[in-house]
Amino acid sequence: MRESRGGYATEGARAAVRFGFDVLDLPEIVSFTVAGNRRSRAVMQRLGMTHDPREDFDHPRL
């Protein structure tokens, strides 16, 4: 089953981002996942997030 542009993950993430900016008045929201998690990366892209390779890191437990 493939997630469409309006899937539950994207819908929930959009609500969380809205809450962070609108209610909590956060100046910035960041997200991260392992490089191979294409679905999570796709959700981040749909939210308008950008990937900065300078911020990549290797987690010792992954």
All heavy atoms as TSV, in Angstrom:
chain	resi	resn	atom	element	x	y	z
A	1	MET	N	N	0.846	-1.174	0.000
A	1	MET	CA	C	0.000	0.000	0.000
A	1	MET	C	C	0.894	1.241	0.000
A	1	MET	O	O	1.733	1.404	0.856
A	1	MET	CB	C	-0.886	-0.033	1.233
A	1	MET	CG	C	-1.855	1.075	1.340
A	1	MET	SD	S	-2.860	0.816	2.814
A	1	MET	CE	C	-4.389	1.313	2.187
A	2	ARG	N	N	0.732	2.098	-0.947
A	2	ARG	CA	C	1.550	3.298	-1.059
A	2	ARG	C	C	0.793	4.500	-0.516
A	2	ARG	O	O	-0.395	4.631	-0.723
A	2	ARG	CB	C	1.921	3.536	-2.514
A	2	ARG	CG	C	2.812	2.444	-3.075
A	2	ARG	CD	C	3.177	2.769	-4.493
A	2	ARG	NE	N	4.097	3.876	-4.538
A	2	ARG	CZ	C	5.414	3.761	-4.644
A	2	ARG	NH1	N	5.941	2.567	-4.705
A	2	ARG	NH2	N	6.180	4.812	-4.697
A	3	GLU	N	N	1.526	5.347	0.162
A	3	GLU	CA	C	0.916	6.559	0.702
A	3	GLU	C	C	0.786	7.598	-0.412
A	3	GLU	O	O	1.709	7.832	-1.169
A	3	GLU	CB	C	1.800	7.121	1.810
A	3	GLU	CG	C	1.227	8.372	2.391
A	3	GLU	CD	C	2.087	8.921	3.482
A	3	GLU	OE1	O	2.194	8.272	4.521
A	3	GLU	OE2	O	2.641	10.001	3.280
A	4	SER	N	N	-0.350	8.196	-0.504
A	4	SER	CA	C	-0.548	9.265	-1.482
A	4	SER	C	C	-0.120	10.585	-0.857
A	4	SER	O	O	0.250	10.657	0.297
A	4	SER	CB	C	-2.018	9.326	-1.894
A	4	SER	OG	O	-2.795	9.723	-0.783
A	5	ARG	N	N	-0.232	11.649	-1.609
A	5	ARG	CA	C	0.158	12.964	-1.112
A	5	ARG	C	C	-0.656	13.363	0.116
A	5	ARG	O	O	-0.226	14.208	0.885
A	5	ARG	CB	C	-0.019	14.004	-2.216
A	5	ARG	CG	C	1.016	13.856	-3.291
A	5	ARG	CD	C	0.891	14.872	-4.370
A	5	ARG	NE	N	1.561	16.143	-4.311
A	5	ARG	CZ	C	2.784	16.403	-3.898
A	5	ARG	NH1	N	3.504	15.454	-3.392
A	5	ARG	NH2	N	3.290	17.608	-3.967
A	6	GLY	N	N	-1.809	12.767	0.303
A	6	GLY	CA	C	-2.653	13.131	1.437
A	6	GLY	C	C	-2.770	12.013	2.447
A	6	GLY	O	O	-3.789	11.896	3.093
A	7	GLY	N	N	-1.748	11.189	2.594
A	7	GLY	CA	C	-1.812	10.055	3.502
A	7	GLY	C	C	-1.820	10.464	4.965
A	7	GLY	O	O	-1.615	11.627	5.327
A	8	TYR	N	N	-2.067	9.482	5.815
A	8	TYR	CA	C	-2.158	9.738	7.251
A	8	TYR	C	C	-0.863	10.294	7.829
A	8	TYR	O	O	-0.888	11.187	8.676
A	8	TYR	CB	C	-2.539	8.470	8.007
A	8	TYR	CG	C	-3.948	8.018	7.746
A	8	TYR	CD1	C	-4.207	6.743	7.260
A	8	TYR	CD2	C	-5.022	8.863	7.988
A	8	TYR	CE1	C	-5.501	6.326	7.023
A	8	TYR	CE2	C	-6.326	8.452	7.754
A	8	TYR	CZ	C	-6.545	7.176	7.273
A	8	TYR	OH	O	-7.826	6.772	7.046
A	9	ALA	N	N	0.280	9.769	7.401
A	9	ALA	CA	C	1.559	10.249	7.938
A	9	ALA	C	C	1.760	11.722	7.604
A	9	ALA	O	O	2.141	12.523	8.464
A	9	ALA	CB	C	2.712	9.416	7.401
A	10	THR	N	N	1.484	12.088	6.366
A	10	THR	CA	C	1.650	13.478	5.955
A	10	THR	C	C	0.642	14.374	6.669
A	10	THR	O	O	0.987	15.460	7.146
A	10	THR	CB	C	1.499	13.613	4.426
A	10	THR	OG1	O	2.484	12.780	3.806
A	10	THR	CG2	C	1.688	15.040	3.969
A	11	GLU	N	N	-0.586	13.917	6.770
A	11	GLU	CA	C	-1.619	14.698	7.453
A	11	GLU	C	C	-1.257	14.932	8.918
A	11	GLU	O	O	-1.362	16.044	9.435
A	11	GLU	CB	C	-2.956	13.959	7.352
A	11	GLU	CG	C	-4.127	14.687	7.941
A	11	GLU	CD	C	-5.417	13.902	7.783
A	11	GLU	OE1	O	-5.566	13.164	6.801
A	11	GLU	OE2	O	-6.277	14.047	8.674
A	12	GLY	N	N	-0.806	13.901	9.589
A	12	GLY	CA	C	-0.412	14.028	10.989
A	12	GLY	C	C	0.811	14.923	11.161
A	12	GLY	O	O	0.868	15.744	12.083
A	13	ALA	N	N	1.772	14.774	10.268
A	13	ALA	CA	C	2.971	15.603	10.337
A	13	ALA	C	C	2.642	17.070	10.086
A	13	ALA	O	O	3.180	17.957	10.761
A	13	ALA	CB	C	4.004	15.109	9.333
A	14	ARG	N	N	1.761	17.338	9.134
A	14	ARG	CA	C	1.354	18.726	8.873
A	14	ARG	C	C	0.702	19.344	10.106
A	14	ARG	O	O	0.954	20.496	10.451
A	14	ARG	CB	C	0.383	18.790	7.697
A	14	ARG	CG	C	1.077	18.779	6.370
A	14	ARG	CD	C	0.128	19.195	5.233
A	14	ARG	NE	N	0.847	19.100	3.990
A	14	ARG	CZ	C	0.565	18.251	3.012
A	14	ARG	NH1	N	-0.468	17.454	3.107
A	14	ARG	NH2	N	1.293	18.231	1.918
A	15	ALA	N	N	-0.142	18.561	10.780
A	15	ALA	CA	C	-0.798	19.055	11.993
A	15	ALA	C	C	0.228	19.326	13.086
A	15	ALA	O	O	0.138	20.341	13.795
A	15	ALA	CB	C	-1.845	18.054	12.472
A	16	ALA	N	N	1.215	18.458	13.219
A	16	ALA	CA	C	2.247	18.642	14.238
A	16	ALA	C	C	3.086	19.888	13.944
A	16	ALA	O	O	3.404	20.662	14.859
A	16	ALA	CB	C	3.140	17.409	14.310
A	17	VAL	N	N	3.431	20.095	12.686
A	17	VAL	CA	C	4.209	21.270	12.308
A	17	VAL	C	C	3.399	22.545	12.547
A	17	VAL	O	O	3.907	23.527	13.104
A	17	VAL	CB	C	4.682	21.174	10.838
A	17	VAL	CG1	C	5.245	22.493	10.338
A	17	VAL	CG2	C	5.715	20.061	10.691
A	18	ARG	N	N	2.134	22.527	12.153
A	18	ARG	CA	C	1.261	23.685	12.405
A	18	ARG	C	C	1.193	24.007	13.894
A	18	ARG	O	O	1.292	25.158	14.304
A	18	ARG	CB	C	-0.152	23.413	11.871
A	18	ARG	CG	C	-0.484	24.143	10.614
A	18	ARG	CD	C	-1.953	24.090	10.243
A	18	ARG	NE	N	-2.662	22.864	10.559
A	18	ARG	CZ	C	-2.739	21.795	9.758
A	18	ARG	NH1	N	-2.159	21.802	8.585
A	18	ARG	NH2	N	-3.399	20.728	10.127
A	19	PHE	N	N	1.008	22.984	14.716
A	19	PHE	CA	C	0.938	23.171	16.158
A	19	PHE	C	C	2.253	23.759	16.681
A	19	PHE	O	O	2.245	24.679	17.508
A	19	PHE	CB	C	0.643	21.833	16.849
A	19	PHE	CG	C	0.486	21.943	18.330
A	19	PHE	CD1	C	-0.718	22.334	18.879
A	19	PHE	CD2	C	1.539	21.640	19.175
A	19	PHE	CE1	C	-0.869	22.441	20.258
A	19	PHE	CE2	C	1.395	21.745	20.544
A	19	PHE	CZ	C	0.186	22.141	21.091
A	20	GLY	N	N	3.357	23.224	16.211
A	20	GLY	CA	C	4.659	23.724	16.653
A	20	GLY	C	C	4.860	25.193	16.350
A	20	GLY	O	O	5.343	25.955	17.192
A	21	PHE	N	N	4.488	25.604	15.148
A	21	PHE	CA	C	4.663	27.007	14.772
A	21	PHE	C	C	3.571	27.907	15.339
A	21	PHE	O	O	3.852	28.968	15.890
A	21	PHE	CB	C	4.718	27.160	13.249
A	21	PHE	CG	C	6.014	26.697	12.640
A	21	PHE	CD1	C	6.005	25.851	11.548
A	21	PHE	CD2	C	7.236	27.118	13.142
A	21	PHE	CE1	C	7.197	25.431	10.962
A	21	PHE	CE2	C	8.436	26.696	12.567
A	21	PHE	CZ	C	8.409	25.853	11.482
A	22	ASP	N	N	2.319	27.492	15.203
A	22	ASP	CA	C	1.195	28.361	15.559
A	22	ASP	C	C	0.899	28.422	17.053
A	22	ASP	O	O	0.568	29.480	17.578
A	22	ASP	CB	C	-0.076	27.932	14.825
A	22	ASP	CG	C	0.044	28.055	13.317
A	22	ASP	OD1	O	0.983	28.725	12.834
A	22	ASP	OD2	O	-0.804	27.464	12.616
A	23	VAL	N	N	1.001	27.298	17.742
A	23	VAL	CA	C	0.648	27.257	19.161
A	23	VAL	C	C	1.878	27.421	20.055
A	23	VAL	O	O	1.891	28.225	20.985
A	23	VAL	CB	C	-0.102	25.946	19.504
A	23	VAL	CG1	C	-0.390	25.858	20.989
A	23	VAL	CG2	C	-1.388	25.845	18.689
A	24	LEU	N	N	2.922	26.672	19.746
A	24	LEU	CA	C	4.124	26.728	20.576
A	24	LEU	C	C	5.075	27.856	20.176
A	24	LEU	O	O	6.023	28.142	20.898
A	24	LEU	CB	C	4.866	25.387	20.503
A	24	LEU	CG	C	4.079	24.170	20.975
A	24	LEU	CD1	C	4.898	22.902	20.794
A	24	LEU	CD2	C	3.634	24.332	22.422
A	25	ASP	N	N	4.818	28.455	19.038
A	25	ASP	CA	C	5.619	29.571	18.533
A	25	ASP	C	C	7.097	29.199	18.395
A	25	ASP	O	O	7.982	29.994	18.724
A	25	ASP	CB	C	5.446	30.799	19.428
A	25	ASP	CG	C	5.855	32.083	18.735
A	25	ASP	OD1	O	5.742	32.166	17.494
A	25	ASP	OD2	O	6.297	33.013	19.447
A	26	LEU	N	N	7.349	27.990	17.903
A	26	LEU	CA	C	8.733	27.547	17.712
A	26	LEU	C	C	9.353	28.296	16.532
A	26	LEU	O	O	8.698	28.535	15.526
A	26	LEU	CB	C	8.770	26.042	17.424
A	26	LEU	CG	C	8.250	25.129	18.526
A	26	LEU	CD1	C	8.235	23.684	18.057
A	26	LEU	CD2	C	9.094	25.275	19.778
A	27	PRO	N	N	10.628	28.636	16.636
A	27	PRO	CA	C	11.289	29.327	15.530
A	27	PRO	C	C	11.696	28.381	14.402
A	27	PRO	O	O	11.914	28.810	13.265
A	27	PRO	CB	C	12.527	29.945	16.179
A	27	PRO	CG	C	12.823	29.040	17.333
A	27	PRO	CD	C	11.474	28.546	17.815
A	28	GLU	N	N	11.791	27.089	14.710
A	28	GLU	CA	C	12.286	26.122	13.737
A	28	GLU	C	C	11.824	24.727	14.139
A	28	GLU	O	O	11.699	24.421	15.320
A	28	GLU	CB	C	13.817	26.184	13.718
A	28	GLU	CG	C	14.500	25.161	12.890
A	28	GLU	CD	C	16.011	25.292	12.952
A	28	GLU	OE1	O	16.589	25.184	14.057
A	28	GLU	OE2	O	16.604	25.502	11.889
A	29	ILE	N	N	11.590	23.892	13.150
A	29	ILE	CA	C	11.277	22.480	13.393
A	29	ILE	C	C	12.196	21.668	12.494
A	29	ILE	O	O	12.312	21.944	11.305
A	29	ILE	CB	C	9.802	22.176	13.090
A	29	ILE	CG1	C	8.903	22.935	14.072
A	29	ILE	CG2	C	9.540	20.659	13.160
A	29	ILE	CD1	C	7.428	22.813	13.807
A	30	VAL	N	N	12.856	20.690	13.080
A	30	VAL	CA	C	13.746	19.823	12.319
A	30	VAL	C	C	13.254	18.390	12.431
A	30	VAL	O	O	12.519	18.032	13.355
A	30	VAL	CB	C	15.214	19.919	12.791
A	30	VAL	CG1	C	15.760	21.322	12.593
A	30	VAL	CG2	C	15.355	19.493	14.233
A	31	SER	N	N	13.660	17.592	11.484
A	31	SER	CA	C	13.278	16.187	11.467
A	31	SER	C	C	14.451	15.382	10.948
A	31	SER	O	O	15.257	15.881	10.161
A	31	SER	CB	C	12.064	16.016	10.544
A	31	SER	OG	O	11.667	14.671	10.511
A	32	PHE	N	N	14.554	14.145	11.400
A	32	PHE	CA	C	15.621	13.305	10.878
A	32	PHE	C	C	15.179	11.858	10.829
A	32	PHE	O	O	14.283	11.438	11.562
A	32	PHE	CB	C	16.921	13.456	11.682
A	32	PHE	CG	C	16.802	13.112	13.141
A	32	PHE	CD1	C	17.060	11.833	13.588
A	32	PHE	CD2	C	16.451	14.078	14.062
A	32	PHE	CE1	C	16.960	11.514	14.923
A	32	PHE	CE2	C	16.355	13.784	15.414
A	32	PHE	CZ	C	16.615	12.496	15.840
A	33	THR	N	N	15.802	11.113	9.939
A	33	THR	CA	C	15.559	9.680	9.787
A	33	THR	C	C	16.805	9.059	9.184
A	33	THR	O	O	17.708	9.773	8.741
A	33	THR	CB	C	14.320	9.420	8.905
A	33	THR	OG1	O	14.025	8.019	8.930
A	33	THR	CG2	C	14.552	9.843	7.470
A	34	VAL	N	N	16.858	7.750	9.176
A	34	VAL	CA	C	17.994	7.085	8.534
A	34	VAL	C	C	17.898	7.280	7.024
A	34	VAL	O	O	16.803	7.453	6.476
A	34	VAL	CB	C	18.058	5.582	8.897
A	34	VAL	CG1	C	18.298	5.402	10.384
A	34	VAL	CG2	C	16.824	4.840	8.465
A	35	ALA	N	N	19.031	7.267	6.369
A	35	ALA	CA	C	19.085	7.551	4.926
A	35	ALA	C	C	18.189	6.625	4.109
A	35	ALA	O	O	17.594	7.051	3.124
A	35	ALA	CB	C	20.524	7.459	4.442
A	36	GLY	N	N	18.059	5.380	4.518
A	36	GLY	CA	C	17.280	4.418	3.750
A	36	GLY	C	C	15.774	4.489	3.950
A	36	GLY	O	O	15.027	3.771	3.281
A	37	ASN	N	N	15.295	5.333	4.837
A	37	ASN	CA	C	13.866	5.414	5.112
A	37	ASN	C	C	13.216	6.387	4.125
A	37	ASN	O	O	12.928	7.525	4.423
A	37	ASN	CB	C	13.615	5.849	6.560
A	37	ASN	CG	C	12.183	5.675	6.971
A	37	ASN	OD1	O	11.283	5.645	6.132
A	37	ASN	ND2	N	11.958	5.569	8.259
A	38	ARG	N	N	12.986	5.889	2.921
A	38	ARG	CA	C	12.483	6.729	1.834
A	38	ARG	C	C	11.089	7.280	2.122
A	38	ARG	O	O	10.772	8.397	1.727
A	38	ARG	CB	C	12.490	5.945	0.526
A	38	ARG	CG	C	13.901	5.644	0.056
A	38	ARG	CD	C	13.883	5.013	-1.308
A	38	ARG	NE	N	13.045	3.819	-1.324
A	38	ARG	CZ	C	13.458	2.599	-1.576
A	38	ARG	NH1	N	14.711	2.387	-1.855
A	38	ARG	NH2	N	12.626	1.590	-1.563
A	39	ARG	N	N	10.255	6.522	2.788
A	39	ARG	CA	C	8.893	7.002	3.069
A	39	ARG	C	C	8.906	8.209	4.008
A	39	ARG	O	O	8.190	9.185	3.799
A	39	ARG	CB	C	8.031	5.884	3.623
A	39	ARG	CG	C	7.694	4.849	2.575
A	39	ARG	CD	C	6.794	3.788	3.125
A	39	ARG	NE	N	6.428	2.841	2.078
A	39	ARG	CZ	C	5.626	1.833	2.261
A	39	ARG	NH1	N	5.082	1.615	3.445
A	39	ARG	NH2	N	5.342	1.025	1.271
A	40	SER	N	N	9.716	8.122	5.049
A	40	SER	CA	C	9.808	9.262	5.968
A	40	SER	C	C	10.400	10.473	5.269
A	40	SER	O	O	9.958	11.607	5.460
A	40	SER	CB	C	10.660	8.907	7.185
A	40	SER	OG	O	9.952	8.024	8.022
A	41	ARG	N	N	11.409	10.239	4.443
A	41	ARG	CA	C	12.020	11.347	3.708
A	41	ARG	C	C	11.006	11.982	2.755
A	41	ARG	O	O	10.981	13.198	2.572
A	41	ARG	CB	C	13.250	10.876	2.962
A	41	ARG	CG	C	14.376	10.489	3.928
A	41	ARG	CD	C	15.610	10.134	3.186
A	41	ARG	NE	N	16.297	11.368	2.866
A	41	ARG	CZ	C	17.582	11.552	3.029
A	41	ARG	NH1	N	18.330	10.581	3.494
A	41	ARG	NH2	N	18.141	12.700	2.726
A	42	ALA	N	N	10.143	11.160	2.159
A	42	ALA	CA	C	9.120	11.690	1.247
A	42	ALA	C	C	8.123	12.568	2.007
A	42	ALA	O	O	7.707	13.617	1.514
A	42	ALA	CB	C	8.392	10.547	0.531
A	43	VAL	N	N	7.749	12.153	3.214
A	43	VAL	CA	C	6.843	12.971	4.035
A	43	VAL	C	C	7.517	14.308	4.344
A	43	VAL	O	O	6.900	15.369	4.212
A	43	VAL	CB	C	6.441	12.249	5.340
A	43	VAL	CG1	C	5.712	13.196	6.291
A	43	VAL	CG2	C	5.566	11.043	5.032
A	44	MET	N	N	8.764	14.271	4.717
A	44	MET	CA	C	9.486	15.506	5.030
A	44	MET	C	C	9.517	16.438	3.819
A	44	MET	O	O	9.322	17.649	3.959
A	44	MET	CB	C	10.908	15.178	5.479
A	44	MET	CG	C	10.985	14.467	6.791
A	44	MET	SD	S	12.705	14.020	7.132
A	44	MET	CE	C	12.472	12.613	8.198
A	45	GLN	N	N	9.737	15.877	2.652
A	45	GLN	CA	C	9.744	16.692	1.433
A	45	GLN	C	C	8.378	17.303	1.164
A	45	GLN	O	O	8.276	18.469	0.785
A	45	GLN	CB	C	10.189	15.860	0.238
A	45	GLN	CG	C	11.671	15.554	0.252
A	45	GLN	CD	C	12.076	14.671	-0.906
A	45	GLN	OE1	O	11.303	13.839	-1.391
A	45	GLN	NE2	N	13.298	14.843	-1.367
A	46	ARG	N	N	7.322	16.523	1.377
A	46	ARG	CA	C	5.969	17.050	1.165
A	46	ARG	C	C	5.650	18.191	2.128
A	46	ARG	O	O	4.836	19.056	1.827
A	46	ARG	CB	C	4.925	15.938	1.287
A	46	ARG	CG	C	4.881	15.043	0.062
A	46	ARG	CD	C	3.663	14.160	0.053
A	46	ARG	NE	N	3.724	13.082	1.021
A	46	ARG	CZ	C	4.323	11.915	0.847
A	46	ARG	NH1	N	4.949	11.642	-0.280
A	46	ARG	NH2	N	4.284	10.995	1.783
A	47	LEU	N	N	6.298	18.196	3.279
A	47	LEU	CA	C	6.099	19.266	4.247
A	47	LEU	C	C	6.917	20.500	3.897
A	47	LEU	O	O	6.811	21.525	4.557
A	47	LEU	CB	C	6.487	18.800	5.656
A	47	LEU	CG	C	5.639	17.679	6.248
A	47	LEU	CD1	C	6.207	17.262	7.591
A	47	LEU	CD2	C	4.196	18.108	6.381
A	48	GLY	N	N	7.750	20.386	2.885
A	48	GLY	CA	C	8.583	21.513	2.482
A	48	GLY	C	C	9.933	21.552	3.169
A	48	GLY	O	O	10.670	22.527	3.055
A	49	MET	N	N	10.256	20.491	3.901
A	49	MET	CA	C	11.555	20.432	4.563
A	49	MET	C	C	12.633	20.163	3.516
A	49	MET	O	O	12.365	19.570	2.479
A	49	MET	CB	C	11.563	19.346	5.633
A	49	MET	CG	C	10.644	19.640	6.774
A	49	MET	SD	S	10.724	18.357	8.032
A	49	MET	CE	C	9.874	19.183	9.365
A	50	THR	N	N	13.824	20.617	3.805
A	50	THR	CA	C	14.941	20.411	2.881
A	50	THR	C	C	16.026	19.599	3.557
A	50	THR	O	O	16.161	19.617	4.786
A	50	THR	CB	C	15.527	21.757	2.412
A	50	THR	OG1	O	15.952	22.489	3.554
A	50	THR	CG2	C	14.496	22.560	1.631
A	51	HIS	N	N	16.802	18.909	2.757
A	51	HIS	CA	C	17.887	18.075	3.250
A	51	HIS	C	C	19.193	18.849	3.135
A	51	HIS	O	O	19.513	19.379	2.080
A	51	HIS	CB	C	17.954	16.785	2.425
A	51	HIS	CG	C	19.123	15.932	2.780
A	51	HIS	ND1	N	19.992	15.445	1.850
A	51	HIS	CD2	C	19.563	15.480	3.972
A	51	HIS	CE1	C	20.925	14.725	2.451
A	51	HIS	NE2	N	20.683	14.740	3.736
A	52	ASP	N	N	19.921	18.938	4.227
A	52	ASP	CA	C	21.226	19.578	4.228
A	52	ASP	C	C	22.271	18.508	4.517
A	52	ASP	O	O	22.421	18.087	5.668
A	52	ASP	CB	C	21.280	20.683	5.283
A	52	ASP	CG	C	22.583	21.452	5.258
A	52	ASP	OD1	O	23.536	21.025	4.570
A	52	ASP	OD2	O	22.652	22.495	5.926
A	53	PRO	N	N	22.986	18.040	3.501
A	53	PRO	CA	C	23.973	16.969	3.703
A	53	PRO	C	C	25.035	17.308	4.745
A	53	PRO	O	O	25.604	16.409	5.356
A	53	PRO	CB	C	24.610	16.789	2.327
A	53	PRO	CG	C	23.644	17.385	1.363
A	53	PRO	CD	C	22.910	18.459	2.110
A	54	ARG	N	N	25.270	18.579	4.986
A	54	ARG	CA	C	26.259	18.965	6.009
A	54	ARG	C	C	25.794	18.565	7.405
A	54	ARG	O	O	26.606	18.460	8.321
A	54	ARG	CB	C	26.508	20.477	5.972
A	54	ARG	CG	C	27.151	20.953	4.675
A	54	ARG	CD	C	27.203	22.446	4.620
A	54	ARG	NE	N	25.809	22.938	4.684
A	54	ARG	CZ	C	25.469	24.203	4.793
A	54	ARG	NH1	N	26.394	25.120	4.886
A	54	ARG	NH2	N	24.199	24.563	4.833
A	55	GLU	N	N	24.500	18.321	7.571
A	55	GLU	CA	C	23.953	17.957	8.879
A	55	GLU	C	C	23.797	16.439	9.050
A	55	GLU	O	O	23.326	15.976	10.089
A	55	GLU	CB	C	22.594	18.631	9.091
A	55	GLU	CG	C	22.659	20.155	9.083
A	55	GLU	CD	C	23.409	20.711	10.295
A	55	GLU	OE1	O	23.364	20.083	11.370
A	55	GLU	OE2	O	24.032	21.780	10.151
A	56	ASP	N	N	24.173	15.654	8.050
A	56	ASP	CA	C	24.086	14.193	8.147
A	56	ASP	C	C	25.040	13.679	9.220
A	56	ASP	O	O	26.086	14.260	9.465
A	56	ASP	CB	C	24.458	13.538	6.813
A	56	ASP	CG	C	23.377	13.674	5.771
A	56	ASP	OD1	O	22.282	14.168	6.096
A	56	ASP	OD2	O	23.630	13.302	4.611
A	57	PHE	N	N	24.634	12.618	9.869
A	57	PHE	CA	C	25.485	12.005	10.884
A	57	PHE	C	C	25.207	10.514	10.937
A	57	PHE	O	O	24.158	10.047	10.509
A	57	PHE	CB	C	25.244	12.640	12.259
A	57	PHE	CG	C	23.871	12.381	12.818
A	57	PHE	CD1	C	23.649	11.328	13.703
A	57	PHE	CD2	C	22.793	13.186	12.457
A	57	PHE	CE1	C	22.381	11.102	14.211
A	57	PHE	CE2	C	21.537	12.968	12.969
A	57	PHE	CZ	C	21.319	11.925	13.851
A	58	ASP	N	N	26.162	9.758	11.434
A	58	ASP	CA	C	26.011	8.326	11.627
A	58	ASP	C	C	25.683	8.060	13.075
A	58	ASP	O	O	26.481	8.355	13.973
A	58	ASP	CB	C	27.307	7.586	11.250
A	58	ASP	CG	C	27.587	7.633	9.773
A	58	ASP	OD1	O	26.619	7.572	8.986
A	58	ASP	OD2	O	28.773	7.715	9.396
A	59	HIS	N	N	24.486	7.520	13.306
A	59	HIS	CA	C	24.076	7.183	14.668
A	59	HIS	C	C	24.782	5.879	15.056
A	59	HIS	O	O	24.768	4.919	14.288
A	59	HIS	CB	C	22.559	7.029	14.740
A	59	HIS	CG	C	22.061	6.946	16.131
A	59	HIS	ND1	N	22.156	5.821	16.894
A	59	HIS	CD2	C	21.445	7.882	16.905
A	59	HIS	CE1	C	21.634	6.044	18.080
A	59	HIS	NE2	N	21.189	7.292	18.111
A	60	PRO	N	N	25.367	5.818	16.225
A	60	PRO	CA	C	26.146	4.624	16.610
A	60	PRO	C	C	25.309	3.353	16.766
A	60	PRO	O	O	25.850	2.259	16.723
A	60	PRO	CB	C	26.793	5.023	17.932
A	60	PRO	CG	C	25.955	6.135	18.459
A	60	PRO	CD	C	25.391	6.848	17.260
A	61	ARG	N	N	24.004	3.473	16.924
A	61	ARG	CA	C	23.180	2.283	17.135
A	61	ARG	C	C	22.398	1.869	15.894
A	61	ARG	O	O	21.595	0.941	15.955
A	61	ARG	CB	C	22.226	2.529	18.293
A	61	ARG	CG	C	23.022	2.804	19.591
A	61	ARG	CD	C	22.161	2.862	20.771
A	61	ARG	NE	N	21.887	1.493	21.178
A	61	ARG	CZ	C	20.996	1.159	22.082
A	61	ARG	NH1	N	20.295	2.080	22.674
A	61	ARG	NH2	N	20.807	-0.095	22.387
A	62	LEU	N	N	22.593	2.547	14.754
A	62	LEU	CA	C	21.878	2.210	13.531
A	62	LEU	C	C	22.816	1.706	12.485
A	62	LEU	O	O	23.878	2.165	12.280
A	62	LEU	CB	C	21.110	3.420	12.998
A	62	LEU	CG	C	20.035	3.976	13.921
A	62	LEU	CD1	C	19.422	5.215	13.320
A	62	LEU	CD2	C	18.956	2.939	14.166
